[in-house]
Amino acid sequence: MITAPFDYETPETLDEAVRMLHENGEDAKLLAGGHSLLPLMKLRLAAPTLLVDLRLVPGLHHIQRENGSWRIGALARHADLQDTPELGVASAAAKQIADQQVRNRGTIGGSLAHGDPASDLPAVLVALEGEVSAQGRNGLRTIPAGELFQDYLTTALAHDEVITEVRLPATDGWGYGYEKFTRRAEDWAMVGVCALVKKGADGSCEDVRVGLTNMGSTPLRATAAEQALRGGSLDGDSIASAAEHAAEGTDPPGDLNATPDYKRHLARVLTRRALVAAAQA
């Protein structure tokens, strides 16, 4: 289908982009990579009257480590993440986003701002307990991952705010695993699981985090599975037992690909696989 008519602007500064968003209200949308917004526009599920393209705004493409954390510019592409293995699970998840053409255009800031619970990076941000910086008319603010995602395609960002940077803690000493299940390699995940495990000196589970993709209206933490494993053994039986709790408290949407019960089953299976990979890393 063809999109509804719209105007197109390419601001050269962040302040200019924020001004355009503020002056045009809900009718203006940011364009960072376009792989989430443009398909919605073609289906007439979104009809902004103004697109504000960030591609000329400087200072939004960096990936750098600083003081025990990673600073990632909002326009860093999925391909940039996949080619930075030092990022750990964020890099591993980026490698599984759609296909290489999409990864060459899609951006981390665009993915997080879109807030789709079926996309890969939101659950990674939640599991890592990262945060984003957002610039608006009232200045710069920091939003923790646990507060960013509010509902389906709904975030805590104001209509005139722009994500400028994503900060992820470095995961030195943590093993990780990322598993997702799709009908085709380039599809959205039916279910995805991000697992991080930190071993104690005796080989037990000192800490663990599990993020779930497409198991509710927002990305989720599998807290029951985490509690079942934290402080205990990392043998196969313990991991399998903990993984059985992965779907507790979730409300996955049914769709043409899978029923809610099947997605709960997938969550348990993929959590076990991701935890095994993380424990063996």
Secondary structure as a PSIPRED ss2 file (coil, helix, strand):
# PSIPRED VFORMAT (PSIPRED V4.0)

   1 M C   1.000  0.000  0.000
   2 I C   1.000  0.000  0.000
   3 T C   1.000  0.000  0.000
   4 A C   1.000  0.000  0.000
   5 P C   1.000  0.000  0.000
   6 F C   1.000  0.000  0.000
   7 D E   0.000  0.000  1.000
   8 Y E   0.000  0.000  1.000
   9 E E   0.000  0.000  1.000
  10 T C   1.000  0.000  0.000
  11 P C   1.000  0.000  0.000
  12 E C   1.000  0.000  0.000
  13 T C   1.000  0.000  0.000
  14 L H   0.000  1.000  0.000
  15 D H   0.000  1.000  0.000
  16 E H   0.000  1.000  0.000
  17 A H   0.000  1.000  0.000
  18 V H   0.000  1.000  0.000
  19 R H   0.000  1.000  0.000
  20 M H   0.000  1.000  0.000
  21 L H   0.000  1.000  0.000
  22 H H   0.000  1.000  0.000
  23 E H   0.000  1.000  0.000
  24 N H   0.000  1.000  0.000
  25 G H   0.000  1.000  0.000
  26 E H   0.000  1.000  0.000
  27 D H   0.000  1.000  0.000
  28 A E   0.000  0.000  1.000
  29 K E   0.000  0.000  1.000
  30 L E   0.000  0.000  1.000
  31 L E   0.000  0.000  1.000
  32 A C   1.000  0.000  0.000
  33 G C   1.000  0.000  0.000
  34 G C   1.000  0.000  0.000
  35 H C   1.000  0.000  0.000
  36 S C   1.000  0.000  0.000
  37 L H   0.000  1.000  0.000
  38 L H   0.000  1.000  0.000
  39 P H   0.000  1.000  0.000
  40 L H   0.000  1.000  0.000
  41 M H   0.000  1.000  0.000
  42 K H   0.000  1.000  0.000
  43 L C   1.000  0.000  0.000
  44 R C   1.000  0.000  0.000
  45 L C   1.000  0.000  0.000
  46 A C   1.000  0.000  0.000
  47 A C   1.000  0.000  0.000
  48 P C   1.000  0.000  0.000
  49 T C   1.000  0.000  0.000
  50 L E   0.000  0.000  1.000
  51 L E   0.000  0.000  1.000
  52 V E   0.000  0.000  1.000
  53 D E   0.000  0.000  1.000
  54 L C   1.000  0.000  0.000
  55 R C   1.000  0.000  0.000
  56 L C   1.000  0.000  0.000
  57 V C   1.000  0.000  0.000
  58 P C   1.000  0.000  0.000
  59 G C   1.000  0.000  0.000
  60 L C   1.000  0.000  0.000
  61 H C   1.000  0.000  0.000
  62 H C   1.000  0.000  0.000
  63 I E   0.000  0.000  1.000
  64 Q E   0.000  0.000  1.000
  65 R E   0.000  0.000  1.000
  66 E E   0.000  0.000  1.000
  67 N C   1.000  0.000  0.000
  68 G C   1.000  0.000  0.000
  69 S E   0.000  0.000  1.000
  70 W E   0.000  0.000  1.000
  71 R E   0.000  0.000  1.000
  72 I E   0.000  0.000  1.000
  73 G E   0.000  0.000  1.000
  74 A C   1.000  0.000  0.000
  75 L C   1.000  0.000  0.000
  76 A C   1.000  0.000  0.000
  77 R E   0.000  0.000  1.000
  78 H H   0.000  1.000  0.000
  79 A H   0.000  1.000  0.000
  80 D H   0.000  1.000  0.000
  81 L H   0.000  1.000  0.000
  82 Q H   0.000  1.000  0.000
  83 D C   1.000  0.000  0.000
  84 T C   1.000  0.000  0.000
  85 P H   0.000  1.000  0.000
  86 E H   0.000  1.000  0.000
  87 L H   0.000  1.000  0.000
  88 G C   1.000  0.000  0.000
  89 V H   0.000  1.000  0.000
  90 A H   0.000  1.000  0.000
  91 S H   0.000  1.000  0.000
  92 A H   0.000  1.000  0.000
  93 A H   0.000  1.000  0.000
  94 A H   0.000  1.000  0.000
  95 K C   1.000  0.000  0.000
  96 Q C   1.000  0.000  0.000
  97 I C   1.000  0.000  0.000
  98 A C   1.000  0.000  0.000
  99 D C   1.000  0.000  0.000
 100 Q H   0.000  1.000  0.000
 101 Q H   0.000  1.000  0.000
 102 V H   0.000  1.000  0.000
 103 R H   0.000  1.000  0.000
 104 N C   1.000  0.000  0.000
 105 R C   1.000  0.000  0.000
 106 G C   1.000  0.000  0.000
 107 T E   0.000  0.000  1.000
 108 I H   0.000  1.000  0.000
 109 G H   0.000  1.000  0.000
 110 G H   0.000  1.000  0.000
 111 S H   0.000  1.000  0.000
 112 L H   0.000  1.000  0.000
 113 A H   0.000  1.000  0.000
 114 H H   0.000  1.000  0.000
 115 G C   1.000  0.000  0.000
 116 D C   1.000  0.000  0.000
 117 P C   1.000  0.000  0.000
 118 A C   1.000  0.000  0.000
 119 S C   1.000  0.000  0.000
 120 D H   0.000  1.000  0.000
 121 L H   0.000  1.000  0.000
 122 P H   0.000  1.000  0.000
 123 A H   0.000  1.000  0.000
 124 V H   0.000  1.000  0.000
 125 L H   0.000  1.000  0.000
 126 V H   0.000  1.000  0.000
 127 A H   0.000  1.000  0.000
 128 L H   0.000  1.000  0.000
 129 E C   1.000  0.000  0.000
 130 G C   1.000  0.000  0.000
 131 E E   0.000  0.000  1.000
 132 V E   0.000  0.000  1.000
 133 S E   0.000  0.000  1.000
 134 A E   0.000  0.000  1.000
 135 Q E   0.000  0.000  1.000
 136 G E   0.000  0.000  1.000
 137 R C   1.000  0.000  0.000
 138 N C   1.000  0.000  0.000
 139 G E   0.000  0.000  1.000
 140 L E   0.000  0.000  1.000
 141 R E   0.000  0.000  1.000
 142 T E   0.000  0.000  1.000
 143 I E   0.000  0.000  1.000
 144 P E   0.000  0.000  1.000
 145 A H   0.000  1.000  0.000
 146 G H   0.000  1.000  0.000
 147 E H   0.000  1.000  0.000
 148 L H   0.000  1.000  0.000
 149 F E   0.000  0.000  1.000
 150 Q E   0.000  0.000  1.000
 151 D E   0.000  0.000  1.000
 152 Y C   1.000  0.000  0.000
 153 L C   1.000  0.000  0.000
 154 T E   0.000  0.000  1.000
 155 T E   0.000  0.000  1.000
 156 A C   1.000  0.000  0.000
 157 L C   1.000  0.000  0.000
 158 A C   1.000  0.000  0.000
 159 H C   1.000  0.000  0.000
 160 D C   1.000  0.000  0.000
 161 E C   1.000  0.000  0.000
 162 V E   0.000  0.000  1.000
 163 I E   0.000  0.000  1.000
 164 T E   0.000  0.000  1.000
 165 E E   0.000  0.000  1.000
 166 V E   0.000  0.000  1.000
 167 R E   0.000  0.000  1.000
 168 L E   0.000  0.000  1.000
 169 P E   0.000  0.000  1.000
 170 A C   1.000  0.000  0.000
 171 T C   1.000  0.000  0.000
 172 D C   1.000  0.000  0.000
 173 G C   1.000  0.000  0.000
 174 W E   0.000  0.000  1.000
 175 G E   0.000  0.000  1.000
 176 Y E   0.000  0.000  1.000
 177 G E   0.000  0.000  1.000
 178 Y E   0.000  0.000  1.000
 179 E E   0.000  0.000  1.000
 180 K E   0.000  0.000  1.000
 181 F E   0.000  0.000  1.000
 182 T C   1.000  0.000  0.000
 183 R C   1.000  0.000  0.000
 184 R C   1.000  0.000  0.000
 185 A C   1.000  0.000  0.000
 186 E C   1.000  0.000  0.000
 187 D C   1.000  0.000  0.000
 188 W C   1.000  0.000  0.000
 189 A C   1.000  0.000  0.000
 190 M C   1.000  0.000  0.000
 191 V E   0.000  0.000  1.000
 192 G E   0.000  0.000  1.000
 193 V E   0.000  0.000  1.000
 194 C E   0.000  0.000  1.000
 195 A E   0.000  0.000  1.000
 196 L E   0.000  0.000  1.000
 197 V E   0.000  0.000  1.000
 198 K E   0.000  0.000  1.000
 199 K E   0.000  0.000  1.000
 200 G C   1.000  0.000  0.000
 201 A C   1.000  0.000  0.000
 202 D C   1.000  0.000  0.000
 203 G C   1.000  0.000  0.000
 204 S C   1.000  0.000  0.000
 205 C E   0.000  0.000  1.000
 206 E E   0.000  0.000  1.000
 207 D E   0.000  0.000  1.000
 208 V E   0.000  0.000  1.000
 209 R E   0.000  0.000  1.000
 210 V E   0.000  0.000  1.000
 211 G E   0.000  0.000  1.000
 212 L E   0.000  0.000  1.000
 213 T E   0.000  0.000  1.000
 214 N C   1.000  0.000  0.000
 215 M C   1.000  0.000  0.000
 216 G C   1.000  0.000  0.000
 217 S C   1.000  0.000  0.000
 218 T C   1.000  0.000  0.000
 219 P C   1.000  0.000  0.000
 220 L E   0.000  0.000  1.000
 221 R E   0.000  0.000  1.000
 222 A C   1.000  0.000  0.000
 223 T H   0.000  1.000  0.000
 224 A H   0.000  1.000  0.000
 225 A H   0.000  1.000  0.000
 226 E H   0.000  1.000  0.000
 227 Q H   0.000  1.000  0.000
 228 A H   0.000  1.000  0.000
 229 L H   0.000  1.000  0.000
 230 R C   1.000  0.000  0.000
 231 G C   1.000  0.000  0.000
 232 G C   1.000  0.000  0.000
 233 S C   1.000  0.000  0.000
 234 L C   1.000  0.000  0.000
 235 D C   1.000  0.000  0.000
 236 G H   0.000  1.000  0.000
 237 D H   0.000  1.000  0.000
 238 S H   0.000  1.000  0.000
 239 I H   0.000  1.000  0.000
 240 A H   0.000  1.000  0.000
 241 S H   0.000  1.000  0.000
 242 A H   0.000  1.000  0.000
 243 A H   0.000  1.000  0.000
 244 E C   1.000  0.000  0.000
 245 H C   1.000  0.000  0.000
 246 A C   1.000  0.000  0.000
 247 A C   1.000  0.000  0.000
 248 E C   1.000  0.000  0.000
 249 G C   1.000  0.000  0.000
 250 T C   1.000  0.000  0.000
 251 D C   1.000  0.000  0.000
 252 P C   1.000  0.000  0.000
 253 P C   1.000  0.000  0.000
 254 G C   1.000  0.000  0.000
 255 D C   1.000  0.000  0.000
 256 L C   1.000  0.000  0.000
 257 N C   1.000  0.000  0.000
 258 A C   1.000  0.000  0.000
 259 T C   1.000  0.000  0.000
 260 P H   0.000  1.000  0.000
 261 D H   0.000  1.000  0.000
 262 Y H   0.000  1.000  0.000
 263 K H   0.000  1.000  0.000
 264 R H   0.000  1.000  0.000
 265 H H   0.000  1.000  0.000
 266 L H   0.000  1.000  0.000
 267 A H   0.000  1.000  0.000
 268 R H   0.000  1.000  0.000
 269 V H   0.000  1.000  0.000
 270 L H   0.000  1.000  0.000
 271 T H   0.000  1.000  0.000
 272 R H   0.000  1.000  0.000
 273 R H   0.000  1.000  0.000
 274 A H   0.000  1.000  0.000
 275 L H   0.000  1.000  0.000
 276 V H   0.000  1.000  0.000
 277 A H   0.000  1.000  0.000
 278 A H   0.000  1.000  0.000
 279 A H   0.000  1.000  0.000
 280 Q H   0.000  1.000  0.000
 281 A C   1.000  0.000  0.000
